[in-house]
Amino acid sequence: MKYLYLLIAIIAEIFATTYLKKSEGFSLWKPTLICLIGYGVAFYFLSLTLRTMPVGIAYAIWSGVGIIFISLIGMFYFKQTPDLPAIIGLTLIVIGVVVINVFSKMGSH
């Protein structure tokens, strides 16, 4: 269940962050409301994940996957093109998440 909870937390965080951008500094009430609800759901399910998964591992996966998807949404939906340093940084984040999940014994505690 911990990975299902984490997946829900990630999806909610992606929606919330997308609507954070659309809220235009919390000046539009509908995107603001969706953003706040999304973050509430994200943190609730992240908290459930933390019952059985170390906080460092859960947060690395949650933030790493979220960063990648938000970057893709930024590229395709908001027309924000990352430059080479951004692409390198995102690649390093993905590598870091993979290394933690494949090689770290911390994730099994």
Phi and psi restraints in degrees (value plus and minus 20) as a CYANA .aco file:
   2 LYS   PHI     -80.9   -40.9
   2 LYS   PSI     -56.1   -16.1
   3 TYR   PHI     -95.0   -55.0
   3 TYR   PSI     -50.6   -10.6
   4 LEU   PHI     -86.8   -46.8
   4 LEU   PSI     -65.7   -25.7
   5 TYR   PHI     -80.4   -40.4
   5 TYR   PSI     -62.0   -22.0
   6 LEU   PHI     -85.6   -45.6
   6 LEU   PSI     -59.6   -19.6
   7 LEU   PHI     -81.8   -41.8
   7 LEU   PSI     -64.3   -24.3
   8 ILE   PHI     -81.8   -41.8
   8 ILE   PSI     -62.4   -22.4
   9 ALA   PHI     -80.9   -40.9
   9 ALA   PSI     -61.8   -21.8
  10 ILE   PHI     -86.1   -46.1
  10 ILE   PSI     -66.4   -26.4
  11 ILE   PHI     -82.4   -42.4
  11 ILE   PSI     -63.8   -23.8
  12 ALA   PHI     -83.1   -43.1
  12 ALA   PSI     -59.4   -19.4
  13 GLU   PHI     -86.8   -46.8
  13 GLU   PSI     -57.5   -17.5
  14 ILE   PHI     -84.6   -44.6
  14 ILE   PSI     -66.0   -26.0
  15 PHE   PHI     -81.4   -41.4
  15 PHE   PSI     -65.0   -25.0
  16 ALA   PHI     -81.8   -41.8
  16 ALA   PSI     -63.4   -23.4
  17 THR   PHI     -88.9   -48.9
  17 THR   PSI     -57.2   -17.2
  18 THR   PHI     -81.4   -41.4
  18 THR   PSI     -64.3   -24.3
  19 TYR   PHI     -95.5   -55.5
  19 TYR   PSI     -40.9    -0.9
  20 LEU   PHI     -81.4   -41.4
  20 LEU   PSI     -64.2   -24.2
  21 LYS   PHI     -82.9   -42.9
  21 LYS   PSI     -64.7   -24.7
  22 LYS   PHI     -90.4   -50.4
  22 LYS   PSI     -39.2     0.8
  23 SER   PHI     -93.2   -53.2
  23 SER   PSI     -33.0     7.0
  24 GLU   PHI      31.3    71.3
  24 GLU   PSI      39.3    79.3
  25 GLY   PHI      49.9    89.9
  25 GLY   PSI      15.7    55.7
  26 PHE   PHI      41.4    81.4
  26 PHE   PSI       5.7    45.7
  27 SER   PHI    -110.8   -70.8
  27 SER   PSI     -34.4     5.6
  28 LEU   PHI    -129.8   -89.8
  28 LEU   PSI     102.4   142.4
  29 TRP   PHI     -91.6   -51.6
  29 TRP   PSI     -56.7   -16.7
  30 LYS   PHI     -87.0   -47.0
  30 LYS   PSI     -71.3   -31.3
  31 PRO   PHI     -82.5   -42.5
  31 PRO   PSI     -53.1   -13.1
  32 THR   PHI     -83.8   -43.8
  32 THR   PSI     -64.8   -24.8
  33 LEU   PHI     -83.0   -43.0
  33 LEU   PSI     -64.7   -24.7
  34 ILE   PHI     -81.7   -41.7
  34 ILE   PSI     -61.2   -21.2
  35 CYS   PHI     -79.8   -39.8
  35 CYS   PSI     -70.5   -30.5
  36 LEU   PHI     -85.0   -45.0
  36 LEU   PSI     -60.8   -20.8
  37 ILE   PHI     -84.4   -44.4
  37 ILE   PSI     -63.2   -23.2
  38 GLY   PHI     -79.7   -39.7
  38 GLY   PSI     -64.0   -24.0
  39 TYR   PHI     -88.0   -48.0
  39 TYR   PSI     -55.6   -15.6
  40 GLY   PHI     -80.6   -40.6
  40 GLY   PSI     -67.0   -27.0
  41 VAL   PHI     -83.2   -43.2
  41 VAL   PSI     -63.6   -23.6
  42 ALA   PHI     -79.8   -39.8
  42 ALA   PSI     -68.3   -28.3
  43 PHE   PHI     -90.7   -50.7
  43 PHE   PSI     -53.0   -13.0
  44 TYR   PHI     -82.3   -42.3
  44 TYR   PSI     -69.9   -29.9
  45 PHE   PHI     -91.9   -51.9
  45 PHE   PSI     -49.4    -9.4
  46 LEU   PHI     -85.0   -45.0
  46 LEU   PSI     -59.2   -19.2
  47 SER   PHI     -83.8   -43.8
  47 SER   PSI     -55.7   -15.7
  48 LEU   PHI     -87.0   -47.0
  48 LEU   PSI     -58.0   -18.0
  49 THR   PHI     -80.7   -40.7
  49 THR   PSI     -58.2   -18.2
  50 LEU   PHI     -90.8   -50.8
  50 LEU   PSI     -28.7    11.3
  51 ARG   PHI     -86.0   -46.0
  51 ARG   PSI     -51.4   -11.4
  52 THR   PHI    -146.9  -106.9
  52 THR   PSI     -19.6    20.4
  53 MET   PHI    -149.6  -109.6
  53 MET   PSI     119.4   159.4
  54 PRO   PHI     -78.5   -38.5
  54 PRO   PSI     121.2   161.2
  55 VAL   PHI     -79.2   -39.2
  55 VAL   PSI     -59.2   -19.2
  56 GLY   PHI     -84.5   -44.5
  56 GLY   PSI     -60.7   -20.7
  57 ILE   PHI     -89.1   -49.1
  57 ILE   PSI     -68.8   -28.8
  58 ALA   PHI     -80.1   -40.1
  58 ALA   PSI     -64.2   -24.2
  59 TYR   PHI     -88.6   -48.6
  59 TYR   PSI     -56.9   -16.9
  60 ALA   PHI     -82.3   -42.3
  60 ALA   PSI     -64.3   -24.3
  61 ILE   PHI     -87.8   -47.8
  61 ILE   PSI     -68.1   -28.1
  62 TRP   PHI     -78.4   -38.4
  62 TRP   PSI     -70.8   -30.8
  63 SER   PHI     -94.3   -54.3
  63 SER   PSI     -58.8   -18.8
  64 GLY   PHI     -83.2   -43.2
  64 GLY   PSI     -68.7   -28.7
  65 VAL   PHI     -86.1   -46.1
  65 VAL   PSI     -61.1   -21.1
  66 GLY   PHI     -80.0   -40.0
  66 GLY   PSI     -63.6   -23.6
  67 ILE   PHI     -81.1   -41.1
  67 ILE   PSI     -63.6   -23.6
  68 ILE   PHI     -82.9   -42.9
  68 ILE   PSI     -69.6   -29.6
  69 PHE   PHI     -87.7   -47.7
  69 PHE   PSI     -58.5   -18.5
  70 ILE   PHI     -85.3   -45.3
  70 ILE   PSI     -56.5   -16.5
  71 SER   PHI     -84.1   -44.1
  71 SER   PSI     -60.8   -20.8
  72 LEU   PHI     -86.5   -46.5
  72 LEU   PSI     -60.9   -20.9
  73 ILE   PHI     -82.7   -42.7
  73 ILE   PSI     -61.8   -21.8
  74 GLY   PHI     -79.5   -39.5
  74 GLY   PSI     -60.0   -20.0
  75 MET   PHI     -87.9   -47.9
  75 MET   PSI     -69.3   -29.3
  76 PHE   PHI    -109.0   -69.0
  76 PHE   PSI     -52.3   -12.3
  77 TYR   PHI    -116.4   -76.4
  77 TYR   PSI     -60.7   -20.7
  78 PHE   PHI    -122.1   -82.1
  78 PHE   PSI     -18.9    21.1
  79 LYS   PHI      38.4    78.4
  79 LYS   PSI      21.6    61.6
  80 GLN   PHI    -123.0   -83.0
  80 GLN   PSI      90.5   130.5
  81 THR   PHI    -112.2   -72.2
  81 THR   PSI     101.3   141.3
  82 PRO   PHI     -94.1   -54.1
  82 PRO   PSI     125.6   165.6
  83 ASP   PHI    -108.2   -68.2
  83 ASP   PSI     159.6   199.6
  84 LEU   PHI     -79.0   -39.0
  84 LEU   PSI     -65.8   -25.8
  85 PRO   PHI     -80.1   -40.1
  85 PRO   PSI     -56.0   -16.0
  86 ALA   PHI     -85.7   -45.7
  86 ALA   PSI     -62.2   -22.2
  87 ILE   PHI     -83.9   -43.9
  87 ILE   PSI     -61.9   -21.9
  88 ILE   PHI     -82.8   -42.8
  88 ILE   PSI     -65.2   -25.2
  89 GLY   PHI     -81.1   -41.1
  89 GLY   PSI     -64.0   -24.0
  90 LEU   PHI     -83.4   -43.4
  90 LEU   PSI     -59.1   -19.1
  91 THR   PHI     -82.8   -42.8
  91 THR   PSI     -61.6   -21.6
  92 LEU   PHI     -84.8   -44.8
  92 LEU   PSI     -56.2   -16.2
  93 ILE   PHI     -82.8   -42.8
  93 ILE   PSI     -66.2   -26.2
  94 VAL   PHI     -80.8   -40.8
  94 VAL   PSI     -64.7   -24.7
  95 ILE   PHI     -80.4   -40.4
  95 ILE   PSI     -62.4   -22.4
  96 GLY   PHI     -81.7   -41.7
  96 GLY   PSI     -64.2   -24.2
  97 VAL   PHI     -83.8   -43.8
  97 VAL   PSI     -61.2   -21.2
  98 VAL   PHI     -84.7   -44.7
  98 VAL   PSI     -65.0   -25.0
  99 VAL   PHI     -79.7   -39.7
  99 VAL   PSI     -64.9   -24.9
 100 ILE   PHI     -80.4   -40.4
 100 ILE   PSI     -65.9   -25.9
 101 ASN   PHI     -94.3   -54.3
 101 ASN   PSI     -51.2   -11.2
 102 VAL   PHI    -109.5   -69.5
 102 VAL   PSI     -58.6   -18.6
 103 PHE   PHI    -129.5   -89.5
 103 PHE   PSI     -40.0     0.0
 104 SER   PHI    -101.5   -61.5
 104 SER   PSI     115.5   155.5
 105 LYS   PHI    -102.6   -62.6
 105 LYS   PSI     -32.3     7.7
 106 MET   PHI     -81.7   -41.7
 106 MET   PSI     -54.7   -14.7
 107 GLY   PHI     -85.4   -45.4
 107 GLY   PSI     -40.0     0.0
 108 SER   PHI    -110.3   -70.3
 108 SER   PSI     -23.7    16.3
